[in-house]
Amino acid sequence: ASDWIGRKNVSFMYFVLYAIACLTLHFKEYGVLFVGRILGGTATALLYTVFDAWLVKRFNWKCLPPQWLGSIFKRAGLIHGIAAISAGLLGQLVVMSTPSTTYGGFALGKEIAVFETAACILILGGVFVCVLWEDERKESETPRLYISENKGISESKESISQPARPSSLSAFSRETV
């Protein structure tokens, strides 16, 4: 779907779907909560696929050295871990500082406040994607030349035009991403 719609648009859909899923937790009706879980699951699937696919597509389009991609994913894993710990600490702070209230079938505060905070952060992330990301469908499909430190431009051209050899990037060839 992201190839047809565009990774920027699908990434924006992640933020919107997850923000709506967070907001459905205010209601005590099972139908609304069920819809929220479906939206949350769909958003999680987008989170774990679209952003990585976007990174690999941009990486291949810019013809960067293959060994850099593994390094990028390692750093991203570390940053994700730090972000998860920070989010947990922020969530605990929010729960401890917010009173719990209920208005009929609508809940506010305490445990729901964590999801309200998440929805606000998701909205900011969606704005970030809309404003700062380039739409890859507007870019030229011709990749830029990569000139390695050890090869001349002619050897680099040959390495770009040769079929990919089995490696850690073999699942992400130019034709499939």
Phi, psi and chi 1 to 4 in degrees:
 res  aa     phi    psi   chi1   chi2   chi3   chi4
   1 ALA       -  -36.0      -      -      -      -
   2 SER   -68.6  -23.5   64.9      -      -      -
   3 ASP   -71.2  -32.4  -71.8  -25.8      -      -
   4 TRP   -82.9  -47.9  -62.5  -34.6      -      -
   5 ILE   -82.3  -32.6  -60.4  170.7      -      -
   6 GLY   108.4  137.0      -      -      -      -
   7 ARG   -65.7  -32.3  -74.2  177.0 -176.8   81.4
   8 LYS   -62.9  -45.7  177.3 -179.5  177.9  177.4
   9 ASN   -66.7  -40.4  -66.2  -27.1      -      -
  10 VAL   -69.5  -36.3  175.0      -      -      -
  11 SER   -63.5  -40.5  -61.7      -      -      -
  12 PHE   -63.3  -37.5 -178.0   71.4      -      -
  13 MET   -60.0  -36.1  -78.1  175.5   34.9      -
  14 TYR   -56.0  -50.6  156.2   73.9      -      -
  15 PHE   -62.4  -43.5  -68.8  106.0      -      -
  16 VAL   -65.7  -49.2  170.7      -      -      -
  17 LEU   -61.4  -42.4  -68.9  175.9      -      -
  18 TYR   -70.7  -36.4 -134.7  117.4      -      -
  19 ALA   -63.4  -42.1      -      -      -      -
  20 ILE   -65.1  -40.5  -66.4  170.3      -      -
  21 ALA   -60.2  -39.6      -      -      -      -
  22 CYS   -64.8  -39.9  -71.6      -      -      -
  23 LEU   -70.9  -26.6  -63.6  176.4      -      -
  24 THR   -68.0  -18.1   61.5      -      -      -
  25 LEU   -70.5   -8.7  -64.9  172.6      -      -
  26 HIS   -71.8  -20.6  -71.6  -74.5      -      -
  27 PHE   -97.9  147.8  -60.8   93.3      -      -
  28 LYS  -100.5    8.2  -67.2 -173.8  174.7 -173.3
  29 GLU   -86.5  133.0  -63.9  178.8   25.2      -
  30 TYR   -62.7  -35.6  -74.5  114.7      -      -
  31 GLY   -61.7  -44.6      -      -      -      -
  32 VAL   -66.7  -42.8  174.7      -      -      -
  33 LEU   -63.5  -38.1  -67.3  171.9      -      -
  34 PHE   -63.0  -45.3 -176.2   72.4      -      -
  35 VAL   -61.4  -40.2  167.8      -      -      -
  36 GLY   -61.6  -39.6      -      -      -      -
  37 ARG   -66.9  -39.0  -63.6  -58.7  -91.5  172.8
  38 ILE   -64.2  -44.5  -69.2  172.2      -      -
  39 LEU   -63.0  -41.7  -68.1  175.0      -      -
  40 GLY   -63.8  -41.0      -      -      -      -
  41 GLY   -66.5  -40.9      -      -      -      -
  42 THR   -64.0  -43.0  -55.9      -      -      -
  43 ALA   -64.0  -39.2      -      -      -      -
  44 THR   -63.9  -40.0  -59.3      -      -      -
  45 ALA   -61.5  -40.2      -      -      -      -
  46 LEU   -65.4  -40.6  -66.8  175.6      -      -
  47 LEU   -58.7  -43.2  172.3   67.2      -      -
  48 TYR   -85.6    0.1  -74.3  109.1      -      -
  49 THR  -124.5  -47.9   56.0      -      -      -
  50 VAL   -68.4  -43.2  174.2      -      -      -
  51 PHE   -67.3  -39.9  -66.7   99.5      -      -
  52 ASP   -67.1  -40.1  -69.8   -9.8      -      -
  53 ALA   -64.1  -39.3      -      -      -      -
  54 TRP   -62.1  -45.2  172.6   84.0      -      -
  55 LEU   -60.6  -46.7  175.0   64.2      -      -
  56 VAL   -64.8  -40.3  171.2      -      -      -
  57 LYS   -61.9  -47.5  170.3   88.9  175.2 -174.0
  58 ARG   -64.9  -39.2  -67.9  -68.8  -68.2 -172.9
  59 PHE   -60.8  -48.5 -171.5   87.5      -      -
  60 ASN   -68.2  -36.9  -72.6  -26.6      -      -
  61 TRP   -64.4  -37.0 -175.0   77.9      -      -
  62 LYS   -85.4   -1.5  -69.5 -175.2  178.8 -118.3
  63 CYS    54.1   48.5  -61.1      -      -      -
  64 LEU   -80.8  157.7  -62.1  172.5      -      -
  65 PRO   -60.5  134.0  -19.9   28.8      -      -
  66 PRO   -57.2  -32.7  -21.4   29.2      -      -
  67 GLN   -67.1  -19.5   60.1  -88.1   19.9      -
  68 TRP   -70.3  -31.2  -70.5    5.4      -      -
  69 LEU   -61.8  -44.7 -169.4   59.3      -      -
  70 GLY   -60.3  -39.9      -      -      -      -
  71 SER   -64.3  -39.9  175.5      -      -      -
  72 ILE   -63.3  -45.0  -69.6  170.2      -      -
  73 PHE   -66.6  -34.4  -81.5  119.5      -      -
  74 LYS   -64.4  -45.2  -74.8  177.9 -170.9  174.4
  75 ARG   -63.7  -40.6  -73.0 -175.2 -165.6  144.5
  76 ALA   -62.1  -40.4      -      -      -      -
  77 GLY   -61.0  -41.9      -      -      -      -
  78 LEU   -64.4  -45.7  175.9   65.3      -      -
  79 ILE   -64.2  -39.1  -68.1  168.6      -      -
  80 HIS   -62.7  -39.6  -68.2  162.4      -      -
  81 GLY   -63.5  -44.8      -      -      -      -
  82 ILE   -64.0  -41.2  -67.8  168.8      -      -
  83 ALA   -64.5  -38.8      -      -      -      -
  84 ALA   -65.2  -42.8      -      -      -      -
  85 ILE   -64.4  -44.3  -68.1  168.0      -      -
  86 SER   -62.0  -41.2  -59.0      -      -      -
  87 ALA   -64.7  -38.9      -      -      -      -
  88 GLY   -63.1  -42.9      -      -      -      -
  89 LEU   -65.7  -43.4  -65.9  172.0      -      -
  90 LEU   -62.2  -42.8  175.2   65.2      -      -
  91 GLY   -60.3  -42.6      -      -      -      -
  92 GLN   -63.6  -41.0 -176.1   63.0   33.6      -
  93 LEU   -61.3  -44.1 -113.3  161.1      -      -
  94 VAL   -63.7  -44.3  168.0      -      -      -
  95 VAL   -63.7  -42.5  167.3      -      -      -
  96 MET   -69.5  -26.8  -69.8  172.3   39.8      -
  97 SER  -101.4    4.9   63.4      -      -      -
  98 THR  -118.0  128.8  -50.8      -      -      -
  99 PRO   -75.3  158.8   26.0  -31.0      -      -
 100 SER  -101.1  129.0 -178.5      -      -      -
 101 THR  -138.3  153.3   54.6      -      -      -
 102 THR  -135.8  134.4  -55.9      -      -      -
 103 TYR  -119.0   94.5  -61.3  105.3      -      -
 104 GLY    62.4 -115.5      -      -      -      -
 105 GLY   -98.1   15.5      -      -      -      -
 106 PHE  -118.4  121.9 -166.9   79.3      -      -
 107 ALA  -103.4  145.2      -      -      -      -
 108 LEU  -136.7  154.0  -71.1  172.6      -      -
 109 GLY    81.5 -175.1      -      -      -      -
 110 LYS    42.2 -118.3  -98.0  -44.2 -175.1 -159.4
 111 GLU   -65.0  -29.7  -66.9   81.5    9.7      -
 112 ILE   -70.8  -27.8  -56.8  -64.1      -      -
 113 ALA   -61.0  -30.1      -      -      -      -
 114 VAL   -61.9  -42.3  174.1      -      -      -
 115 PHE   -73.7  -31.1  -64.3   98.7      -      -
 116 GLU   -64.3  -42.7  -67.1  166.7  -13.5      -
 117 THR   -62.5  -43.9  -54.7      -      -      -
 118 ALA   -61.4  -40.4      -      -      -      -
 119 ALA   -62.5  -40.1      -      -      -      -
 120 CYS   -63.3  -44.2  -67.3      -      -      -
 121 ILE   -65.3  -37.8  -66.9  169.7      -      -
 122 LEU   -64.7  -38.7  -73.3  161.9      -      -
 123 ILE   -63.5  -42.3  -69.9  168.2      -      -
 124 LEU   -61.9  -41.0  -71.9  175.1      -      -
 125 GLY   -63.0  -40.4      -      -      -      -
 126 GLY   -63.5  -39.8      -      -      -      -
 127 VAL   -64.7  -41.6  169.2      -      -      -
 128 PHE   -57.5  -47.3  173.8   80.7      -      -
 129 VAL   -63.8  -43.6  164.7      -      -      -
 130 CYS   -64.4  -39.9  -77.5      -      -      -
 131 VAL   -85.3  -42.0  172.4      -      -      -
 132 LEU  -100.5  -21.4  -62.8  177.5      -      -
 133 TRP   -82.5  139.7  -87.1   25.3      -      -
 134 GLU   -83.3  144.6  -62.9  174.0   17.7      -
 135 ASP   -81.3  116.6 -170.9   -3.7      -      -
 136 GLU   -66.0  -16.3   74.7  -87.4    1.6      -
 137 ARG   -73.4  -18.6  -67.0 -179.1  -60.9  163.1
 138 LYS   -86.3  -14.7  -67.0  179.5 -177.0  175.8
 139 GLU   -78.9  158.7  -65.0  173.3  -11.5      -
 140 SER   -69.3  145.1  167.7      -      -      -
 141 GLU   -79.7   -6.8  -72.0  -61.1  -41.2      -
 142 THR   -82.7  119.6  -53.5      -      -      -
 143 PRO   -72.4  154.3   23.6  -29.0      -      -
 144 ARG   -75.9  152.5  -61.9 -178.5 -170.4  142.3
 145 LEU   -75.2  140.0  -80.8 -178.0      -      -
 146 TYR  -108.3  123.8  152.9   65.6      -      -
 147 ILE  -110.8  111.2  -57.0  172.2      -      -
 148 SER   -75.5  165.3   75.1      -      -      -
 149 GLU   -68.5  -28.1  -62.2  166.5    6.0      -
 150 ASN   -98.6  -10.4  -58.9  -31.9      -      -
 151 LYS  -121.1  153.9  -64.7  179.8  178.8 -178.8
 152 GLY   -84.0  176.2      -      -      -      -
 153 ILE   -64.9  -35.6 -167.1  164.0      -      -
 154 SER   -68.0  -39.8   61.7      -      -      -
 155 GLU   -67.9  -35.4  -67.2  176.9   55.9      -
 156 SER   -65.0  -39.9  -64.7      -      -      -
 157 LYS   -60.7  -41.3  -78.0 -176.9 -175.6  177.1
 158 GLU   -65.1  -40.0  -70.1  170.9   11.4      -
 159 SER   -69.0  -28.3   65.9      -      -      -
 160 ILE   -73.1  -40.7  -69.8  170.8      -      -
 161 SER   -81.2  -16.3   62.8      -      -      -
 162 GLN   -74.6  149.3  -69.3  175.2   -8.2      -
 163 PRO   -63.4  148.9    3.9   -4.9      -      -
 164 ALA   -66.3  136.9      -      -      -      -
 165 ARG   -87.0  156.0  -71.8 -177.2 -136.9  128.9
 166 PRO   -58.8  125.9  -21.2   29.4      -      -
 167 SER  -159.1 -169.5   69.2      -      -      -
 168 SER   -67.1  -17.2   60.0      -      -      -
 169 LEU   -99.2    6.9  -68.8  176.4      -      -
 170 SER   -61.4  -26.9   62.2      -      -      -
 171 ALA   -77.6  -11.1      -      -      -      -
 172 PHE  -120.3   61.3  -58.3  107.1      -      -
 173 SER   -77.0  162.8   67.9      -      -      -
 174 ARG   -60.2  -33.2  -73.3 -179.7 -148.9 -100.2
 175 GLU   -71.2  -29.3  -66.8   80.4   28.3      -
 176 THR   -97.5  -16.8   58.7      -      -      -
 177 VAL   -95.3      -  177.1      -      -      -
